[in-house]
Amino acid sequence: MIRLSLENWTVPKFPEGIFKLNAWKQTEITITNTGSMHAKKIKIEPVGDIEFTRYEIPTQLDRTKTERIPIHMKPTVMGDVPIDITIAFKDALDREYASSKDLCVGM
C-alpha cells in the first residue's frame, strides 16, 4: 500500500499581541512527510486578511523528512484575523493531495 501524507504540519501558536497592524513578523511552517512516497510540487496557499512574503518551498520532500519554511506575515486589519492555510502536493504518480488548517492571529 502506498501512503503519502503531509498531514503532520504545524504553524506555531502566537501569543496575543505579537502582531501589529501593517507590521511584518517572521514565523515558520514546519511540514513532515510521514508517507511512503516523496511529495512533489508542494504549494502553500494562505488566505485571510494578512499579507505574506514570498517564501521558498522545497520542490520535493522525501519520505520521513521534515522541512521548516520561513514566512513573513503582516495583518491588514485590527482584531482577531482568521487565516486558512492549505498545503497541496502531488505524489510520484501525480495524484493530488491537500491539507488545510485554520488559525487565528490576535492583535
C-alpha positions as CSV (number, residue, x, y, z in Angstrom):
1,M,0.0,0.0,0.0
2,I,1.3,3.4,-0.9
3,R,0.8,6.1,1.7
4,L,1.6,9.8,1.2
5,S,0.9,12.3,3.9
6,L,1.9,15.9,4.7
7,E,-0.8,15.9,7.4
8,N,1.8,16.4,10.0
9,W,2.5,20.1,9.6
10,T,2.4,23.0,12.0
11,V,2.2,26.7,12.3
12,P,3.2,28.0,15.8
13,K,0.6,29.3,18.1
14,F,1.0,33.1,18.5
15,P,0.8,34.9,21.9
16,E,-1.8,37.7,22.0
17,G,-0.3,41.0,20.8
18,I,2.7,39.6,19.0
19,F,1.4,41.0,15.7
20,K,0.8,44.7,15.0
21,L,-1.3,46.2,12.2
22,N,0.8,46.7,9.0
23,A,4.0,45.4,10.6
24,W,5.9,42.3,9.3
25,K,6.6,39.4,11.7
26,Q,8.6,36.3,10.8
27,T,7.4,32.8,11.6
28,E,7.7,29.4,10.0
29,I,5.6,26.5,8.8
30,T,7.0,23.0,9.6
31,I,6.0,20.1,7.3
32,T,6.9,16.5,7.7
33,N,6.3,13.8,5.0
34,T,5.0,10.8,7.0
35,G,4.1,8.9,3.9
36,S,5.8,6.1,2.0
37,M,6.5,8.2,-1.2
38,H,8.1,11.5,-1.9
39,A,5.9,14.6,-2.1
40,K,6.5,16.9,-5.0
41,K,5.1,20.2,-6.5
42,I,4.4,21.4,-3.0
43,K,2.3,24.6,-2.7
44,I,1.4,26.6,0.4
45,E,-1.7,28.8,0.0
46,P,-2.5,31.2,2.8
47,V,-5.8,33.1,2.7
48,G,-7.0,35.8,5.1
49,D,-6.7,39.5,5.9
50,I,-3.0,39.2,6.2
51,E,-0.2,39.6,3.7
52,F,2.6,37.0,3.2
53,T,6.0,37.5,1.7
54,R,7.4,35.1,-0.9
55,Y,8.8,32.0,0.6
56,E,10.9,29.2,-0.8
57,I,9.1,25.9,-0.8
58,P,11.1,22.7,-1.5
59,T,10.3,21.2,-4.9
60,Q,10.3,17.7,-3.3
61,L,10.0,16.5,0.3
62,D,11.5,13.0,0.7
63,R,9.6,10.5,2.8
64,T,10.2,10.8,6.5
65,K,11.9,14.2,6.0
66,T,10.9,17.5,7.7
67,E,11.3,21.0,6.3
68,R,10.9,24.4,8.0
69,I,9.7,27.1,5.7
70,P,10.2,30.7,7.0
71,I,7.5,33.1,6.1
72,H,6.8,36.8,6.9
73,M,3.2,37.8,7.8
74,K,1.6,41.3,8.1
75,P,-2.0,41.7,9.4
76,T,-4.0,44.2,7.4
77,V,-7.0,44.6,9.8
78,M,-7.3,45.0,13.5
79,G,-8.6,42.4,15.9
80,D,-8.6,38.6,15.6
81,V,-7.5,37.7,12.0
82,P,-8.6,34.3,10.8
83,I,-6.2,32.6,8.4
84,D,-6.8,29.5,6.3
85,I,-3.5,27.8,5.2
86,T,-3.6,25.0,2.6
87,I,-0.7,22.8,1.6
88,A,-1.2,21.0,-1.7
89,F,1.2,18.4,-3.3
90,K,1.5,15.5,-5.7
91,D,2.9,12.0,-5.2
92,A,5.2,10.2,-7.6
93,L,2.2,9.0,-9.6
94,D,0.9,12.7,-10.0
95,R,-2.0,12.1,-7.7
96,E,-3.0,15.3,-5.9
97,Y,-3.5,15.8,-2.2
98,A,-4.3,18.8,0.1
99,S,-4.4,19.5,3.8
100,S,-5.9,22.7,5.4
101,K,-5.7,24.3,8.8
102,D,-7.4,27.3,10.2
103,L,-5.7,29.6,12.8
104,C,-6.4,33.0,14.3
105,V,-3.9,35.7,14.7
106,G,-4.8,38.2,17.5
107,M,-3.7,41.7,17.7
